């Protein structure tokens, strides 16, 4: 069975792209075997180099992942510290707020005592107005 030249060349180029057509047509089988062995050897060398490159890239990637894990751990530790600070400051703010509310209440009580004392002494007709103002101030403080 004879293969047409164009089909044979296509097959040769597809399966053996670096083999000259003359080797397949005119050289003995030994020549082809040498060429094939050289090609396999070259491919083995290329494959070994690629495997080496892959190994190096994997090692670099593992190192980068490890660095990222360390960075994430450090960030998580910082977040925990910041949360502790926020919790502490929130507690301090609430304590200060309670202190100020107590101080305001004490001042309101003093103001009420003073106002009541003035009203008792002067019997001022504007006493009702002042009492309303005092009630509004107390209502605002209690909000």
PEQUIQUI-V544109 format. One line per field, one symbol per residue. ss: DSSP state (a for helix, b for strand, c for the rest). phi: phi as a letter, one per 30 degrees, with the letter a starting at -180 (. if undefined). burial: b if it has 9 or more other ideal C-beta (glycine too) atoms within 8 Angstrom, else e. Layout:
# PEQUIQUI-V544109
ss = ???
phi = ???
burial = ???
This chain:
# PEQUIQUI-V544109
ss = ccccaaaaaaaaaaacccccaaaaaaccaaaaaaaaaaaaaaaaaaaaaaaaaaaaaaaaaaaaaaaaaaaaaaaaaaaaaaaaaaaaaaaaaaaaaaaaaaaaaaaaaaaaaaaaaaaaaaccccaaaaaaaaaaaaaaaac
phi = .ccdedddddddddcbdccdeddddccddddddeedddddddddddddddddddddddddddddddddddddddddddddddddddddddddddddddeddddddddddddddddddddddchdddedddddddddddddddd
burial = eeeeeeebbebbeeeeeebeeebbeeeeeebbeebeeebeeeeeeeeeeeeeeeeeeeeeeeeeeeeeeeeeeeeeeeeeeeeeeeeeeeeeeeeeeeeebeebbeebeebbeebeebbeeeeeeebeebbeebeebbeebee
